[in-house]
Amino acid sequence: MSEPVRICTLQIDGKPVSVPEGTTILEAGRKAGIEIPTLCHHPALEPYGVCRVCIVEVKKGRRVRVVTACNFPVEGDGLEVSTNSERIQKDRRTVIELLLARCFSSPVIREFAARFGVFDTDLQKTEGEECLLCGLCVNVCRDLIGQAAIGFESRGADRKTAVPFGRPNEDCIGCGACVYVCPTGCIKMEDLPGERMIDRWMSLMPFFKCRKCGKAFGSVRQLELLKNRQPLVRTYLELCPECRAMDLGEALLGPTVAKKAAYQDAV
Amino acid sequence: MNRAALEQILERYQRNPQQIIAILHELQDQERYLPEEDLLCLAKELRIPASQLFQISTFYKAFSLKPRGKHQCHVCMGTACHVRGAALILEEVERKLGIKSGETTPDLEFSLDRVNCLGACALAPIVVADGEYYGNMSAPSVGRMLRQVREGKAQKPRKGARPKAEGAPPETSLAQKVIPFFSSPAELSRYRAELVASHNPNLPCLAVCRGTGCSAMGSGDLYLSLKEIIEGNNLGDKVRLNFTGCHGLCEKGPLMVVFPQEIFYASVRPQDAEEILTKVLEKSEPVERLLYREPGSTEKIVHESEVPFFKRQKRLLIGNNRLINPESIDDYLRIGGYSALPKALFEMTPEQVIAEVQKAGLRGRGGGGFPAGLKWETCRNAHGKIRYVIINADEGDPGAFMDRSVLEGNPHSVLEGQIIAAYAIAYGVSPAQGYIYVRHEYPLALKFFTHAVEQARACGLLGKNILGKQGFDFDVQISQGGGAFVCGESSALMASIEGKPGEPRAKYVHTVHKGIHNQPSNLNNVETYANVRLIINRGAGWYNSMGTENSKGTKIFSLVGKINRTGLVEVPMGITLREIVYEIGGGIPNNKKFKAVQTGGPSGGCLPESLLHLPVDFDELTKVGSMMGSGGMIVMDEDTCMVDVARYFLNFLLEESCGKCTPCREGVKQILGILNRVCEGQGREGDLARLVDLGNAVQDSSLCALGGSAANPLLTTIKYFEDEYVAHIRHKRCPAGVCKALIEYSIDPEKCTGCKACVKLCPRSGISGDLKKPHWLDKQQCIKCGICFEICKFDAVVRRSVGV
């Protein structure tokens, strides 16, 4: 038998809000109408807490600390959260400045930094880097898609996203989820005639062609995987979405259309 | 590797994916690297995604995906070695081999790597090549060392520095002894009584130290020499020989003590064996030339307890090292080991054990200082199906080797504490499972502790219904590291035990609630567990009468660096820094001036002379911006550049950062970038303020304590040695004469005798001069390698930092 979830009251920037115990400060903030900035956060994934943009100051009793809002769980009552104190403003700007120095080549990061008044930095800039190591691509591939085709390599300043051994990897099914979640767009997917290419992972794979109209609509690997994972009728996955819809439509409406035609003939 | 061999390795570890690090070590030991096809095969067999195995192989620095050289050369870059000149030594090795650290020579003969602290700081600076230790290195001696490595020849004994295989101590033939199984405390007591009765305390016993420092200096050979003579002359019933844990005064190794008189011999060589034995058997006076003598005094000290180094210590934890052979459970039992365990199991409830530990005031010895009793209580009360009791033996602070010495010298003392903790935390609540996580750089600690676990299992101290306590089942699994300092952090350590890359996670939900496999996990340091049996045996009241108000008991320190007596020191909390450095450590060698004492490793700070009066405990040093830490204490003198020290620590942290979070990965890198600029004479006004700002942001916003404390070495050196920063930035001057870009070498013609020693060794042939004529150093050629400075016996080479 599970215990009922406690409701906790806290204050965010002076605004009181009540949330179930275990809710993160980020979620509590949204409930209170306060939007805390994030970069590595995605609603479909567990918080990773690495970009450190969402830092806030929390006070309970006499203890004050700086924590990330995306994964700090609210427990008990009396938590006082400050999302924009002087200390946080200073720290957050430095974090963003550090990101800017790394990803100065990324227009997305430059624009993001500009929102916080950070337009340039005297820190050493890296050339040609657009990946901020938010981990969204790695996490979505492992946790949502279940393929774990990509991961990290090395550690520290050498940490980077990678395919194992720098070779094309059959675990990549070309679904494009990584492309979709990447905040800077540094993962590029190109649909070439007959093939899908994700350059960053050296993925190159043939398309599956619709049995009816011949249009390419997904990678062979992706469809094979779906076939194995889902108890779907084989034929369902061999038609492109449009032909599939028509097929279904005919199957559902077919008798009615036939009846109507027969009726009209009769009339 | 062929499939069959791979299968064998997999079988040895029961195909357990959690043991991936150990499996990879075995693969690499045999293949000299990790071949891609073997890794892909392992991924399949262990059902680990290839991407995860790839990350593990590249995350842990012990592993290499490229073939390594026939000879593996590791230059220790620990703090003590750094302060004694390791950086210039590494440069010379790089120059001679033609490769940079981390690379392998094209002919696959040599691989070169840095390693962060081998724990043999008495021999600093050290290079380990092919398992052999080359201590007291200097840039000029690199050539000779490499020659010997190539030829596989052992170096002739020289100033006590002698290469010795670390992982191959002589066979002490204890493995054959059968230990009885104890199904009750009574049986254990009876056995112990037999051991005590059959032990003749008046029989002379020679205790030779087998600690790392002494082993590296050749104590193994000394032991063998003594053994040969004893066995060869059938003297086994007249004199006992023991090969014991670390005695502590590593500077003077190889050490030995002759019982029962406790005659203390220092710097003993294998050839002294005969004389020592003769004197012992004749019951005549000690061998005078081997007796300890204080520097600057002619008086010989006979007894160990009178040696100033030992006099002021309170060696509750490491004092027993010299009485026992770490491979012998009998030795441990005889001196009273495993008396606390039956007392806890049969005379106390788990709650009473916790209360006792709380009353004693035991705080974690790994650096955090968290109250152990409170941690145990929280773990016991947490929600979970199983409780994990873990020993953190990932001692990574460079210059710290306390845990190593305890594990290698008295492994059962740690195991006993762990078993008692398991009882307190889990008995009556849930099953418990023990782990120890040992860093890869400590193969001997791993070996001895594993052996201790096997012995304990064999005699019923581990397993089911321990000592007859119904329902108390506990056993310990051994887990190894792969060369990652960050794995000392609790959540990273547990991830590593689970077979994942050692990346920390947010600790808003603490590991004591959700640790390994999201179950309640109690993690304590080696030394913390070693204290437990003392508290149970002698009571909390006795224990908390030692130390200060909030820091009870004793603390082990590794006293290293610019200090006369390098070694392992155990003192009551509250002793002053001054007492440790001067009374116990004997002050600074070569009449140099004290500058700073560094404690707390990369999370700690440097304190100046004006603060030497401070008592050492958990809180006093923290108040002034440093911290006591795990016990590494590095002494620095006038020749140490404090800006360089900050740079050293930030560089260490950058190498060891997991790289997950922005502030640590990018912030430490940028701070290091500025420090490098400053040390190269490119400092700018505003750099100091920038460093402080960056330091504060990294401190505030990092994900774990590695980043969270990364700014400490920087901020404390700025606080207490700001003048050195100003000198570097504003005046382009390095007062200590360390930062290459800011110093220059020249030869004083008045002092030069024209011996040509420097001429021969200069890597750039930049010194010219005839025999018996003053030499001349070409500043244009000079690469500031420091070799001429080291080699000159006449102080004719001058090193200055002029500045602007």
Interface residues (C-beta under 8 A of the other chain):
Chain A: G49 V50 C51 R52 V53 I55 V66 V67 T68 N71 F72 P73 R87 K90 D91 R92 T94 V95 L98 L99 A101 R102 D122 L123 Q124 L132 L133 G135 V138 R142 A148 A149 I150 G151 F152 E153 S154 R155 G156 A157 D158 R159 A162 V163 P164 F165 N169 D171
Chain B: E36 L39 P49 A50 S51 Q52 L53 F54 Q55 T58 F59 L65 A484 V486 P501 R505 A506 Y508 V509 L654 E655 E656 S657 C658 G659 K660 C661 T662 P663 R665 E666 G667 K669 Q670 G673 R690 D693 L694 N696 A697 D700 S701 S702 L703
